[in-house]
Amino acid sequence: DTKIIVNVCGKSESDYVDVVERLADADVDMLEINISCPNVKEGGMAFGTSCASASEVVKEVRKVYKKHLMVKLSPNVTSIQEIALAAESAGADSVSLINTLMGMAINAKTRKPVLSTITGGLSGPCVKPVALRMVWQVAKAVKIPVIGLGGICSATDAIEFLLAGASAIQIG
């Protein structure tokens, strides 16, 4: 009876659509479209950092997928409410937030970045205050369910997300 949710990411709209088409008839209950992924055609900016690109990905995926479509939002934006509203208008059934914050670490001894990619995603308990704020903002802006994530380590953390307006939570 386990519900299966598949997280889908891509480097182009066609990547998303190709994967979703393969999953459309699979025994999957829901897709989570991760628009925090870099859009290679647009110089590596995440699809979820502009209303236009977020909306376009959701519209294209919605054409080939009729079940529940959740969209995972990036916190690395000026207005997460605007991105959430764009996803909702394009056909998202729910939104999940937040994905990781962009961060960096430098090794003081070697004077070089720790990560081979220079920057990377920051997650864990330190992102919870940002995640709570963004869940609260989005829950006030959209009519669709909001799934909260980011730094949830205890029952108290989970309750705080529900109090901020989340309909459900994710933990990793």
DSSP file with accessible surface (Angstrom, degrees, kcal/mol):
  #  RESIDUE AA STRUCTURE BP1 BP2  ACC     N-H-->O    O-->H-N    N-H-->O    O-->H-N    TCO  KAPPA ALPHA  PHI   PSI    X-CA   Y-CA   Z-CA
    1    1 A D              0   0  204      0, 0.0     2,-0.1     0, 0.0     0, 0.0   0.000 360.0 360.0 360.0   4.2    0.0    0.0    0.0
    2    2 A T        -     0   0  128      1,-0.1     2,-0.3     2,-0.0     0, 0.0  -0.416 360.0-128.8 -64.1 133.8    3.0    2.3   -0.1
    3    3 A K        -     0   0  150     -2,-0.1     2,-0.6    25,-0.1    -1,-0.1  -0.676  19.4-142.5 -82.1 137.6    2.5    5.4   -2.2
    4    4 A I        -     0   0   74     -2,-0.3    25,-1.9    23,-0.0    26,-1.4  -0.906  19.4-179.5-109.6 122.8    5.3    5.9   -4.7
    5    5 A I  E     -a   30   0A  88     -2,-0.6     2,-0.5    24,-0.2    26,-0.2  -0.985  11.5-157.2-120.0 127.3    6.4    9.5   -5.5
    6    6 A V  E     -a   31   0A  42     24,-2.1    26,-3.0    -2,-0.5     2,-0.5  -0.915   8.6-142.9-110.5 128.8    9.2   10.0   -8.0
    7    7 A N  E     -a   32   0A  70     -2,-0.5     2,-0.4    24,-0.2    26,-0.2  -0.790  21.0-163.6 -88.4 126.5   11.4   13.1   -8.1
    8    8 A V  E     +a   33   0A   3     24,-3.0    26,-3.1    -2,-0.5     2,-0.3  -0.941  13.5 168.8-117.1 131.7   12.2   14.2  -11.6
    9    9 A C        +     0   0   68     -2,-0.4     2,-0.3    24,-0.2    26,-0.1  -0.872   3.1 170.4-132.8 169.0   14.9   16.6  -12.7
   10   10 A G        -     0   0   10     24,-0.4     3,-0.1    -2,-0.3    27,-0.0  -0.985  40.7-127.0-167.4 169.7   16.5   17.6  -16.0
   11   11 A K  S    S+     0   0  128     -2,-0.3    29,-1.5     1,-0.1    30,-0.6   0.396  96.5  22.2-105.3  -3.6   18.8   19.9  -17.8
   12   12 A S  S  > S-     0   0   16     27,-0.2     4,-1.7    28,-0.1     3,-0.3  -0.968  84.5-105.1-153.1 162.5   16.2   20.9  -20.4
   13   13 A E  H  > S+     0   0   69     -2,-0.3     4,-2.5     1,-0.2     5,-0.2   0.906 121.7  55.4 -56.3 -41.4   12.4   21.0  -20.8
   14   14 A S  H  > S+     0   0   66      1,-0.2     4,-2.9     2,-0.2    -1,-0.2   0.843 101.7  57.6 -65.8 -30.5   12.7   17.9  -23.1
   15   15 A D  H  > S+     0   0   60     -3,-0.3     4,-2.2     2,-0.2     5,-0.2   0.949 109.4  44.9 -59.2 -49.3   14.6   16.0  -20.3
   16   16 A Y  H  X S+     0   0    1     -4,-1.7     4,-2.7     1,-0.2     5,-0.2   0.945 115.2  46.9 -59.0 -50.0   11.7   16.5  -18.0
   17   17 A V  H  X S+     0   0   22     -4,-2.5     4,-2.9     1,-0.2     5,-0.2   0.917 110.4  52.8 -62.5 -42.8    9.1   15.6  -20.6
   18   18 A D  H  X S+     0   0   73     -4,-2.9     4,-1.6     2,-0.2    -1,-0.2   0.930 113.5  42.9 -59.0 -46.3   11.0   12.5  -21.7
   19   19 A V  H  X S+     0   0   46     -4,-2.2     4,-1.4    -5,-0.2    -2,-0.2   0.935 114.7  49.8 -66.9 -44.3   11.3   11.1  -18.2
   20   20 A V  H  X S+     0   0    0     -4,-2.7     4,-1.5    -5,-0.2     3,-0.3   0.901 106.6  55.5 -64.2 -39.0    7.7   12.0  -17.4
   21   21 A E  H  < S+     0   0  104     -4,-2.9     4,-0.4     1,-0.2     3,-0.3   0.912 107.7  49.9 -59.4 -39.6    6.4   10.3  -20.5
   22   22 A R  H  < S+     0   0  186     -4,-1.6    -1,-0.2     1,-0.2    -2,-0.2   0.799 116.5  42.1 -69.1 -26.3    8.2    7.1  -19.5
   23   23 A L  H >< S+     0   0   35     -4,-1.4     3,-1.3    -3,-0.3     5,-0.3   0.579  87.7  93.1 -94.9 -10.8    6.5    7.4  -16.0
   24   24 A A  T 3< S+     0   0   21     -4,-1.5    42,-0.2    -3,-0.3    -1,-0.2   0.839  98.7  29.3 -55.8 -38.2    3.1    8.4  -17.1
   25   25 A D  T 3  S+     0   0  161     -4,-0.4    -1,-0.3    -3,-0.2    -2,-0.1   0.330  99.0 110.6-105.1   7.1    1.7    4.8  -17.2
   26   26 A A  S <  S-     0   0   34     -3,-1.3     2,-2.5     1,-0.1    -3,-0.1  -0.297  88.5 -95.1 -76.6 164.6    4.0    3.4  -14.5
   27   27 A D  S    S+     0   0  135     -2,-0.0     2,-0.4     2,-0.0    -1,-0.1  -0.448  80.7 132.4 -79.4  66.3    2.7    2.4  -11.1
   28   28 A V        -     0   0    9     -2,-2.5   -23,-0.1    -5,-0.3     3,-0.1  -0.973  46.5-159.7-122.7 134.7    3.5    5.8   -9.7
   29   29 A D  S    S-     0   0   59    -25,-1.9    39,-0.6    -2,-0.4     2,-0.3   0.758  72.3  -1.3 -85.8 -27.0    1.2    7.8   -7.5
   30   30 A M  E     -ab   5  68A  40    -26,-1.4   -24,-2.1    37,-0.1     2,-0.4  -0.988  57.5-137.8-162.1 149.7    2.7   11.2   -7.9
   31   31 A L  E     -ab   6  69A   0     37,-1.9    39,-3.2    -2,-0.3     2,-0.6  -0.934   8.2-154.6-112.9 141.4    5.6   13.1   -9.5
   32   32 A E  E     -ab   7  70A  10    -26,-3.0   -24,-3.0    -2,-0.4     2,-0.8  -0.965  14.2-152.0-111.1 110.2    7.7   15.7   -7.9
   33   33 A I  E     -ab   8  71A   0     37,-3.4    39,-2.7    -2,-0.6     2,-1.1  -0.762   6.8-149.6 -87.7 112.2    9.1   18.0  -10.6
   34   34 A N  E >   + b   0  72A  18    -26,-3.1     3,-0.8    -2,-0.8   -24,-0.4  -0.709  21.2 174.8 -87.8  99.3   12.4   19.4   -9.2
   35   35 A I  T 3   +     0   0    0     37,-1.6    13,-3.3    -2,-1.1    14,-0.2   0.250  63.4  87.4 -92.1  17.7   12.7   22.8  -10.9
   36   36 A S  T 3   +     0   0   26     11,-0.2    -1,-0.2    36,-0.2    10,-0.1   0.405  66.8 109.3 -87.7   0.5   15.8   23.6   -8.8
   37   37 A C  S <  S-     0   0   16     -3,-0.8    10,-1.9     1,-0.1    11,-0.3  -0.470  81.2 -96.6 -78.3 151.5   17.9   21.9  -11.5
   38   38 A P  E     -F   46   0B  63      0, 0.0     2,-1.0     0, 0.0     8,-0.3  -0.446  24.5-138.4 -72.7 134.7   20.2   23.9  -13.8
   39   39 A N  E > > -F   45   0B  14      6,-2.8     5,-2.2    -2,-0.2     3,-1.1  -0.814  15.2-164.1 -90.0 100.7   18.8   24.9  -17.2
   40   40 A V  G > 5S+     0   0   89    -29,-1.5     3,-1.6    -2,-1.0    -1,-0.2   0.889  85.4  56.6 -58.9 -39.8   21.8   24.3  -19.4
   41   41 A K  G 3 5S+     0   0  174    -30,-0.6    -1,-0.3     1,-0.3   -29,-0.1   0.788 107.0  51.0 -62.7 -27.3   20.4   26.3  -22.3
   42   42 A E  G X 5S-     0   0  132     -3,-1.1     3,-0.7     3,-0.2    -1,-0.3   0.016 130.6 -89.1-101.5  26.1   20.0   29.3  -20.1
   43   43 A G  T < 5S-     0   0   74     -3,-1.6    -3,-0.2     1,-0.2    -2,-0.1   0.713  79.3 -58.3  80.5  18.9   23.5   29.3  -18.8
   44   44 A G  T 3 <S+     0   0   37     -5,-2.2    -1,-0.2     1,-0.3    -4,-0.2   0.462  89.8 145.7  92.0  -0.7   22.9   27.0  -15.8
   45   45 A M  E <   -F   39   0B 114     -3,-0.7    -6,-2.8    -6,-0.5    -1,-0.3  -0.493  57.5-103.5 -68.1 141.4   20.3   29.0  -14.0
   46   46 A A  E >   -F   38   0B  16     -8,-0.3     3,-1.8    -2,-0.1     4,-0.2  -0.362  19.1-126.8 -66.6 143.4   17.7   26.8  -12.3
   47   47 A F  G >  S+     0   0    2    -10,-1.9     3,-1.0     1,-0.3     7,-0.3   0.837 109.1  60.5 -55.8 -33.3   14.3   26.5  -14.0
   48   48 A G  G 3  S+     0   0    0    -13,-3.3    -1,-0.3   -11,-0.3    26,-0.2   0.303  83.7  78.6 -83.4  11.8   12.8   27.5  -10.7
   49   49 A T  G <  S+     0   0   42     -3,-1.8     2,-0.4   -14,-0.2    29,-0.3   0.508  94.4  45.7 -98.8  -2.4   14.5   30.9  -10.5
   50   50 A S  S <> S-     0   0   46     -3,-1.0     4,-2.4    -4,-0.2     5,-0.2  -0.998  73.2-135.8-136.5 144.7   12.1   32.6  -13.0
   51   51 A C  H  > S+     0   0   43     -2,-0.4     4,-2.6     1,-0.2     5,-0.2   0.894 105.6  54.0 -61.5 -39.4    8.4   32.6  -13.3
   52   52 A A  H  > S+     0   0   77      2,-0.2     4,-2.3     1,-0.2    -1,-0.2   0.938 112.6  40.2 -64.2 -48.5    8.6   32.1  -17.0
   53   53 A S  H  > S+     0   0   22      2,-0.2     4,-2.2     1,-0.2     5,-0.2   0.898 116.0  51.2 -72.0 -35.7   10.8   29.0  -17.0
   54   54 A A  H  X S+     0   0    0     -4,-2.4     4,-2.2    -7,-0.3     5,-0.2   0.954 112.8  46.3 -62.0 -47.3    9.0   27.5  -14.0
   55   55 A S  H  X S+     0   0   21     -4,-2.6     4,-2.8    -5,-0.2    -2,-0.2   0.911 110.9  52.4 -61.8 -42.5    5.7   27.9  -15.7
   56   56 A E  H  X S+     0   0   67     -4,-2.3     4,-2.3    -5,-0.2     5,-0.2   0.919 109.6  47.6 -64.9 -43.6    7.0   26.5  -19.0
   57   57 A V  H  X S+     0   0    1     -4,-2.2     4,-2.5     2,-0.2     5,-0.3   0.945 114.0  47.4 -62.7 -46.1    8.4   23.3  -17.5
   58   58 A V  H  X S+     0   0    0     -4,-2.2     4,-2.8    -5,-0.2    -2,-0.2   0.932 112.0  50.1 -62.3 -44.4    5.2   22.7  -15.5
   59   59 A K  H  X S+     0   0  101     -4,-2.8     4,-1.4     1,-0.2    -1,-0.2   0.923 112.6  46.7 -59.3 -44.6    3.0   23.4  -18.6
   60   60 A E  H  X S+     0   0   46     -4,-2.3     4,-0.6    -5,-0.2    -1,-0.2   0.905 115.1  45.5 -67.3 -40.8    5.0   21.0  -20.8
   61   61 A V  H >X S+     0   0    0     -4,-2.5     3,-1.4     1,-0.2     4,-1.1   0.912 107.8  58.0 -67.6 -40.8    5.0   18.2  -18.1
   62   62 A R  H 3< S+     0   0   47     -4,-2.8     3,-0.3     1,-0.3    -1,-0.2   0.840  96.4  64.3 -60.5 -30.4    1.3   18.7  -17.4
   63   63 A K  H 3< S+     0   0  130     -4,-1.4    -1,-0.3     1,-0.2    -2,-0.2   0.813 114.8  29.8 -62.1 -29.7    0.6   17.9  -21.1
   64   64 A V  H << S+     0   0   41     -3,-1.4     2,-0.4    -4,-0.6    -1,-0.2   0.447 115.1  62.4-112.2  -1.9    1.9   14.4  -20.7
   65   65 A Y     <  +     0   0    1     -4,-1.1    -1,-0.1    -3,-0.3   -44,-0.1  -0.974  46.8 174.0-132.0 121.5    1.1   13.6  -17.0
   66   66 A K        +     0   0  159     -2,-0.4     3,-0.1   -42,-0.2    -1,-0.1   0.581  56.4  82.5-103.1 -12.6   -2.4   13.5  -15.7
   67   67 A K  S    S-     0   0   81      1,-0.2   -37,-0.1   -43,-0.1    26,-0.1  -0.116 101.1 -45.1 -81.3-171.5   -1.9   12.3  -12.1
   68   68 A H  E     -b   30   0A  63    -39,-0.6   -37,-1.9     1,-0.1     2,-0.6  -0.305  57.8-161.8 -60.4 128.0   -0.8   14.5   -9.1
   69   69 A L  E     -b   31   0A   0     22,-0.2    24,-3.0   -39,-0.2    25,-1.3  -0.950   7.6-174.6-119.5 111.1    2.0   16.8  -10.0
   70   70 A M  E     -bc  32  94A   6    -39,-3.2   -37,-3.4    -2,-0.6     2,-0.5  -0.850  12.3-149.3-102.7 142.7    4.0   18.4   -7.2
   71   71 A V  E     -bc  33  95A   0     23,-1.9    25,-2.6    -2,-0.4     2,-0.6  -0.959   6.8-143.2-118.0 123.3    6.7   21.0   -8.0
   72   72 A K  E     -bc  34  96A  28    -39,-2.7   -37,-1.6    -2,-0.5     2,-0.2  -0.764  22.9-147.2 -88.7 121.8    9.8   21.3   -5.8
   73   73 A L        -     0   0    1     23,-3.2    26,-1.5    -2,-0.6    25,-0.4  -0.606   5.6-128.2 -96.0 149.8   10.8   24.9   -5.4
   74   74 A S        -     0   0    5    -26,-0.2    27,-0.1    -2,-0.2     9,-0.1  -0.722   3.7-151.0 -90.4 139.1   14.2   26.5   -5.1
   75   75 A P  S    S+     0   0    6      0, 0.0     2,-1.9     0, 0.0    -1,-0.1   0.574  79.2  92.9 -82.2  -6.6   14.8   28.9   -2.2
   76   76 A N        +     0   0   63     24,-0.3     2,-0.3     3,-0.1   -30,-0.1  -0.338  69.4  98.4 -87.2  56.5   17.5   30.7   -4.2
   77   77 A V  S    S-     0   0   30     -2,-1.9     3,-0.3     1,-0.1   -28,-0.1  -0.907  77.3-123.3-137.8 164.3   15.0   33.3   -5.6
   78   78 A T  S    S+     0   0  156     -2,-0.3     2,-0.4     1,-0.3    -1,-0.1   0.912 104.6  16.7 -75.3 -43.8   13.8   36.8   -4.9
   79   79 A S     >  -     0   0   26      1,-0.1     4,-1.5   -30,-0.1     3,-0.3  -0.855  57.9-177.7-136.0 100.2   10.2   35.9   -4.4
   80   80 A I  H  > S+     0   0    3     -2,-0.4     4,-2.5    -3,-0.3     5,-0.2   0.817  85.9  62.8 -67.2 -26.4    9.3   32.3   -3.8
   81   81 A Q  H  > S+     0   0   56      1,-0.2     4,-2.6     2,-0.2    -1,-0.2   0.914 102.0  49.9 -63.3 -42.1    5.6   33.3   -3.7
   82   82 A E  H  > S+     0   0  118     -3,-0.3     4,-2.1     2,-0.2    -1,-0.2   0.908 111.7  47.7 -63.8 -40.7    5.7   34.4   -7.4
   83   83 A I  H  X S+     0   0    8     -4,-1.5     4,-2.4     2,-0.2    -2,-0.2   0.923 112.3  49.8 -66.3 -42.7    7.4   31.2   -8.4
   84   84 A A  H  X S+     0   0    0     -4,-2.5     4,-2.6     1,-0.2    -2,-0.2   0.916 110.9  49.3 -62.4 -42.3    4.8   29.1   -6.5
   85   85 A L  H  X S+     0   0   67     -4,-2.6     4,-2.8     2,-0.2    -1,-0.2   0.892 109.7  51.8 -65.1 -36.9    2.0   31.1   -8.1
   86   86 A A  H  X S+     0   0   15     -4,-2.1     4,-1.7     2,-0.2    -2,-0.2   0.921 111.2  47.4 -65.2 -42.3    3.5   30.5  -11.6
   87   87 A A  H  X>S+     0   0    0     -4,-2.4     5,-2.5     2,-0.2     4,-0.6   0.923 112.9  49.1 -63.9 -43.5    3.7   26.8  -10.9
   88   88 A E  H ><5S+     0   0   38     -4,-2.6     3,-1.4     1,-0.2    -2,-0.2   0.941 111.1  49.2 -61.5 -46.9    0.1   26.7   -9.6
   89   89 A S  H 3<5S+     0   0  104     -4,-2.8    -1,-0.2     1,-0.3    -2,-0.2   0.813 108.2  55.1 -63.2 -29.9   -1.2   28.7  -12.7
   90   90 A A  H 3<5S-     0   0   10     -4,-1.7    -1,-0.3    -5,-0.2    -2,-0.2   0.541 132.8 -83.4 -83.8  -7.1    0.7   26.3  -15.0
   91   91 A G  T <<5S+     0   0   23     -3,-1.4    -3,-0.2    -4,-0.6   -22,-0.2   0.525  71.0 154.0 122.2   7.2   -1.0   23.2  -13.5
   92   92 A A      < -     0   0    5     -5,-2.5    -1,-0.3     1,-0.1   -22,-0.2  -0.438  30.3-158.4 -66.4 139.4    0.8   22.1  -10.4
   93   93 A D  S    S-     0   0   59    -24,-3.0     2,-0.3     1,-0.3   -23,-0.2   0.665  75.5  -8.0 -88.4 -23.4   -1.4   20.2   -7.9
   94   94 A S  E     -c   70   0A   2    -25,-1.3   -23,-1.9    50,-0.2     2,-0.3  -0.962  64.6-134.0-160.7 166.4    1.0   21.0   -5.0
   95   95 A V  E     -cd  71 146A   0     50,-2.1    52,-3.0    -2,-0.3     2,-0.4  -0.962   9.9-154.6-127.9 149.0    4.4   22.5   -4.3
   96   96 A S  E     -cd  72 147A   0    -25,-2.6   -23,-3.2    -2,-0.3     2,-0.3  -0.968  24.6-132.2-122.2 141.9    7.2   21.3   -2.1
   97   97 A L  E     + d   0 148A   0     50,-2.4    52,-2.2    -2,-0.4   -23,-0.1  -0.975  51.4  18.1-163.0 145.1    9.8   23.6   -0.5
   98   98 A I        -     0   0    3    -25,-0.4    -1,-0.2    -2,-0.3   -24,-0.2   0.538  44.9-175.2-114.5 157.5   12.5   24.3    0.1
   99   99 A N        -     0   0   29    -26,-1.5    -1,-0.1     1,-0.2    50,-0.1  -0.210  55.6 -53.6 -81.7-171.7   15.3   22.6   -1.8
  100  100 A T        -     0   0   46     -2,-0.1     2,-0.3     1,-0.1   -24,-0.3  -0.241  49.8-123.1 -71.0 151.9   18.9   23.4   -0.7
  101  101 A L  E     -G  122   0C  34     21,-2.0    21,-3.7   -26,-0.1     2,-0.3  -0.692  35.7-103.5 -85.8 145.6   20.4   26.8   -0.3
  102  102 A M  E     +G  121   0C 105     -2,-0.3     2,-0.3    19,-0.2    19,-0.2  -0.525  55.1 160.6 -72.1 132.6   23.5   27.6   -2.4
  103  103 A G  E     -G  120   0C  24     17,-3.1    17,-2.2    -2,-0.3     2,-0.3  -0.849  25.4-150.5-142.3-179.8   26.6   27.5   -0.2
  104  104 A M  E     -G  119   0C 103     -2,-0.3     2,-0.4    15,-0.2    15,-0.1  -0.990   0.5-160.3-154.7 149.2   30.3   27.1   -0.3
  105  105 A A        -     0   0   48     13,-0.5     9,-2.7    -2,-0.3    10,-0.5  -0.997   7.6-161.7-134.0 140.1   33.2   25.8    1.8
  106  106 A I  E     -H  113   0D 105     -2,-0.4     2,-0.7     7,-0.3     3,-0.1  -0.976  19.5-131.3-123.2 134.5   36.9   26.7    1.6
  107  107 A N  E  >> -H  112   0D  65      5,-2.8     4,-2.2    -2,-0.4     5,-0.8  -0.752  15.5-156.0 -82.1 113.6   39.7   24.7    3.1
  108  108 A A  T  45S+     0   0   88     -2,-0.7    -1,-0.2     1,-0.2     0, 0.0   0.823  89.8  52.3 -64.1 -30.5   41.8   27.3    4.9
  109  109 A K  T  45S+     0   0  195      1,-0.2    -1,-0.2     3,-0.1    -2,-0.0   0.926 121.2  29.3 -72.4 -45.6   45.0   25.1    4.7
  110  110 A T  T  45S-     0   0   79      2,-0.2    -2,-0.2     0, 0.0    -1,-0.2   0.631  97.0-137.6 -88.4 -14.7   44.8   24.5    0.9
  111  111 A R  T  <5 +     0   0  216     -4,-2.2    -3,-0.2     1,-0.2    -2,-0.1   0.774  66.4 113.8  61.6  28.8   43.1   27.8    0.2
  112  112 A K  E   <S-H  107   0D 138     -5,-0.8    -5,-2.8     1,-0.0    -1,-0.2  -0.923  77.5 -88.8-127.9 155.1   40.8   26.0   -2.2
  113  113 A P  E     -H  106   0D  46      0, 0.0    -7,-0.3     0, 0.0     6,-0.1  -0.275  29.0-138.3 -58.8 144.8   37.1   25.2   -2.3
  114  114 A V  S    S+     0   0   91     -9,-2.7     2,-0.3     4,-0.2    -8,-0.1   0.880  85.5  66.9 -71.8 -39.8   36.2   21.9   -0.6
  115  115 A L  S >  S-     0   0   74    -10,-0.5     3,-1.7     3,-0.4   -10,-0.1  -0.648  78.2-138.0 -87.4 140.7   33.7   20.9   -3.3
  116  116 A S  T 3  S+     0   0  124     -2,-0.3    -1,-0.1     1,-0.3     3,-0.1   0.788 109.3  53.5 -64.3 -26.6   34.9   20.1   -6.8
  117  117 A T  T 3  S-     0   0   96      1,-0.1     2,-2.4     2,-0.1    -1,-0.3   0.348 105.4-134.1 -88.7   5.5   31.9   22.1   -8.1
  118  118 A I  S <  S+     0   0   83     -3,-1.7   -13,-0.5   -13,-0.1    -3,-0.4  -0.340  83.0  40.1  73.3 -59.5   33.0   25.1   -6.0
  119  119 A T  E     +G  104   0C  59     -2,-2.4     2,-0.3   -15,-0.1   -15,-0.2  -0.799  69.7 162.1-113.9 163.2   29.4   25.7   -4.7
  120  120 A G  E     -G  103   0C  17    -17,-2.2   -17,-3.1    -2,-0.3     2,-0.4  -0.930  41.5 -59.3-162.8-175.9   26.8   23.3   -3.6
  121  121 A G  E     -G  102   0C  49     -2,-0.3     2,-0.5   -19,-0.2   -19,-0.2  -0.626  37.7-151.6 -85.9 130.1   23.6   22.7   -1.7
  122  122 A L  E     +G  101   0C  81    -21,-3.7   -21,-2.0    -2,-0.4     2,-0.2  -0.868  29.8 155.2 -98.1 126.2   23.4   23.5    2.0
  123  123 A S        +     0   0   79     -2,-0.5     3,-0.3   -23,-0.2   -24,-0.0  -0.793  18.8  71.5-138.6-177.6   20.8   21.5    3.9
  124  124 A G  S >  S-     0   0   24     -2,-0.2     3,-2.0     1,-0.2     4,-0.4  -0.503  98.4 -29.2 101.4-171.0   20.1   20.3    7.4
  125  125 A P  G >  S+     0   0   91      0, 0.0     3,-1.3     0, 0.0    -1,-0.2   0.783 124.6  68.4 -55.3 -29.3   19.0   22.0   10.6
  126  126 A C  G 3  S+     0   0   80     -3,-0.3     4,-0.3     1,-0.3    -2,-0.1   0.743  97.5  52.4 -66.2 -21.5   20.6   25.3    9.6
  127  127 A V  G <> S+     0   0    3     -3,-2.0     4,-2.7     1,-0.2     3,-0.4   0.582  81.7  94.8 -90.0  -7.8   18.1   25.9    6.8
  128  128 A K  H <> S+     0   0   33     -3,-1.3     4,-3.2    -4,-0.4     5,-0.3   0.893  80.8  51.6 -55.6 -46.1   15.0   25.4    8.9
  129  129 A P  H  > S+     0   0   87      0, 0.0     4,-1.9     0, 0.0    -1,-0.2   0.909 113.8  45.3 -60.2 -37.2   14.3   29.0    9.7
  130  130 A V  H  > S+     0   0   44     -3,-0.4     4,-2.5    -4,-0.3    -2,-0.2   0.933 114.0  49.3 -68.0 -44.9   14.5   29.9    6.0
  131  131 A A  H  X S+     0   0    0     -4,-2.7     4,-2.8     1,-0.2     5,-0.2   0.919 110.0  50.8 -61.2 -44.8   12.3   27.0    5.0
  132  132 A L  H  X S+     0   0   33     -4,-3.2     4,-2.5    -5,-0.2    -1,-0.2   0.919 110.8  49.0 -59.4 -45.2    9.7   27.8    7.7
  133  133 A R  H  X S+     0   0  112     -4,-1.9     4,-2.6    -5,-0.3    -1,-0.2   0.938 113.4  46.2 -60.1 -45.9    9.5   31.4    6.4
  134  134 A M  H  X S+     0   0    8     -4,-2.5     4,-2.8     2,-0.2     5,-0.2   0.893 111.4  50.9 -68.9 -38.2    9.1   30.4    2.8
  135  135 A V  H  X S+     0   0    0     -4,-2.8     4,-2.9     2,-0.2     5,-0.2   0.938 111.5  49.3 -60.8 -45.7    6.5   27.7    3.6
  136  136 A W  H  X S+     0   0  125     -4,-2.5     4,-1.4    -5,-0.2    -2,-0.2   0.935 112.9  46.9 -58.7 -46.2    4.6   30.4    5.5
  137  137 A Q  H  X S+     0   0   41     -4,-2.6     4,-0.8     1,-0.2    -2,-0.2   0.929 115.7  44.1 -63.1 -46.3    4.8   32.8    2.6
  138  138 A V  H >X S+     0   0    0     -4,-2.8     4,-2.3     1,-0.2     3,-1.0   0.906 108.1  57.4 -68.4 -40.6    3.8   30.3    0.0
  139  139 A A  H 3< S+     0   0   29     -4,-2.9    -1,-0.2     1,-0.3    -2,-0.2   0.840 108.5  48.2 -60.0 -30.9    0.9   28.9    2.0
  140  140 A K  H 3< S+     0   0  146     -4,-1.4    -1,-0.3    -5,-0.2    -2,-0.2   0.704 115.4  45.6 -78.5 -20.2   -0.6   32.4    2.2
  141  141 A A  H << S+     0   0   33     -3,-1.0     2,-0.2    -4,-0.8    -2,-0.2   0.794 106.8  53.3 -95.6 -32.6   -0.1   32.9   -1.6
  142  142 A V     <  -     0   0   14     -4,-2.3     4,-0.1     2,-0.1   -57,-0.1  -0.658  58.7-147.5-108.8 164.4   -1.4   29.7   -3.2
  143  143 A K  S    S+     0   0  196     -2,-0.2    -1,-0.1     2,-0.1     3,-0.1   0.524  76.9  85.0-100.9 -11.8   -4.6   27.6   -3.0
  144  144 A I  S    S-     0   0   29      1,-0.1   -50,-0.2   -52,-0.0    -2,-0.1  -0.481  93.9 -80.5 -88.2 161.0   -2.8   24.3   -3.6
  145  145 A P        -     0   0   57      0, 0.0   -50,-2.1     0, 0.0     2,-0.5  -0.301  39.1-146.1 -62.1 146.4   -1.2   22.2   -0.8
  146  146 A V  E     -d   95   0A   3     19,-0.4    21,-3.3   -52,-0.2    22,-1.0  -0.964   5.1-157.4-115.1 126.6    2.2   23.1    0.4
  147  147 A I  E     -de  96 168A  21    -52,-3.0   -50,-2.4    -2,-0.5     2,-0.3  -0.928  16.3-145.9-106.6 123.3    4.6   20.4    1.5
  148  148 A G  E     +de  97 169A   0     20,-2.5    22,-2.2    -2,-0.6     2,-0.3  -0.695  26.6 156.8 -95.5 141.3    7.3   21.6    3.8
  149  149 A L        +     0   0   19    -52,-2.2    22,-0.1    -2,-0.3   -14,-0.1  -0.981  20.1  96.5-155.1 157.0   10.9   20.4    4.0
  150  150 A G  S    S+     0   0   16     20,-0.4   -18,-0.1    -2,-0.3   -19,-0.1   0.405  91.7   1.2 124.0  98.1   14.3   21.6    5.1
  151  151 A G  S    S+     0   0    9      1,-0.2     2,-0.7   -24,-0.1   -23,-0.1   0.667  74.3 157.2  80.8  18.1   15.9   20.9    8.4
  152  152 A I        +     0   0   23     18,-0.2    20,-0.3     1,-0.2    -1,-0.2  -0.682   4.2 148.7 -81.1 114.3   13.2   18.8    9.9
  153  153 A C        +     0   0   89     -2,-0.7     2,-0.3     1,-0.1    -1,-0.2   0.390  58.2  25.1-125.1  -3.3   14.9   16.7   12.6
  154  154 A S  S  > S-     0   0   54      1,-0.1     4,-2.1     0, 0.0    -1,-0.1  -0.955  82.5 -97.9-154.3 170.3   12.2   16.2   15.2
  155  155 A A  H  > S+     0   0   74     -2,-0.3     4,-2.6     1,-0.2     5,-0.2   0.887 122.5  55.9 -62.0 -38.4    8.5   16.0   15.8
  156  156 A T  H  > S+     0   0   88      1,-0.2     4,-2.4     2,-0.2    -1,-0.2   0.921 105.9  50.7 -61.2 -43.2    8.6   19.6   17.0
  157  157 A D  H  > S+     0   0   21      1,-0.2     4,-1.8     2,-0.2    -1,-0.2   0.933 110.3  49.9 -58.8 -45.7   10.2   20.7   13.7
  158  158 A A  H  X S+     0   0   18     -4,-2.1     4,-2.0     1,-0.2    -2,-0.2   0.923 109.7  50.4 -59.9 -44.6    7.4   18.9   11.8
  159  159 A I  H  X S+     0   0   95     -4,-2.6     4,-2.8     1,-0.2    -1,-0.2   0.899 106.1  56.3 -61.7 -39.9    4.7   20.6   13.9
  160  160 A E  H  X S+     0   0   67     -4,-2.4     4,-1.7     1,-0.2    -1,-0.2   0.899 106.4  50.2 -60.4 -38.8    6.3   24.0   13.2
  161  161 A F  H  <>S+     0   0    0     -4,-1.8     5,-2.4     2,-0.2     4,-0.5   0.912 110.5  49.1 -65.8 -40.2    6.0   23.4    9.5
  162  162 A L  H ><5S+     0   0   84     -4,-2.0     3,-1.2     1,-0.2    -2,-0.2   0.910 110.7  50.7 -65.0 -39.2    2.4   22.4    9.8
  163  163 A L  H 3<5S+     0   0  143     -4,-2.8    -1,-0.2     1,-0.3    -2,-0.2   0.809 104.7  58.1 -66.8 -27.8    1.8   25.6   11.9
  164  164 A A  T 3<5S-     0   0   16     -4,-1.7    -1,-0.3    -5,-0.2   -25,-0.2   0.586 133.3 -88.4 -78.3 -10.4    3.5   27.6    9.2
  165  165 A G  T < 5S+     0   0   33     -3,-1.2   -19,-0.4    -4,-0.5    -3,-0.2   0.423  77.0 144.9 120.9   0.4    0.9   26.3    6.7
  166  166 A A      < -     0   0    8     -5,-2.4    -1,-0.3    -6,-0.1   -19,-0.2  -0.461  38.3-155.9 -69.7 142.6    2.3   23.1    5.3
  167  167 A S  S    S-     0   0   80    -21,-3.3     2,-0.3     1,-0.2   -20,-0.2   0.686  79.5  -8.4 -84.9 -25.5   -0.3   20.4    4.5
  168  168 A A  E    S-e  147   0A  45    -22,-1.0   -20,-2.5    -7,-0.1     2,-0.3  -0.930  71.0-129.2-158.0 173.9    2.4   17.7    4.9
  169  169 A I  E     -e  148   0A  58     -2,-0.3     2,-0.4   -22,-0.2   -20,-0.2  -0.906   4.6-146.3-132.2 162.0    6.2   17.4    5.3
  170  170 A Q        -     0   0   52    -22,-2.2   -20,-0.4    -2,-0.3     2,-0.3  -0.966  13.6-168.1-122.3 144.7    9.1   15.6    3.8
  171  171 A I              0   0  127     -2,-0.4   -18,-0.1   -22,-0.1   -22,-0.0  -0.956 360.0 360.0-129.7 151.4   12.2   14.4    5.6
  172  172 A G              0   0  129     -2,-0.3   -22,-0.0   -20,-0.3   -21,-0.0  -0.880 360.0 360.0-135.4 360.0   15.5   13.1    4.2
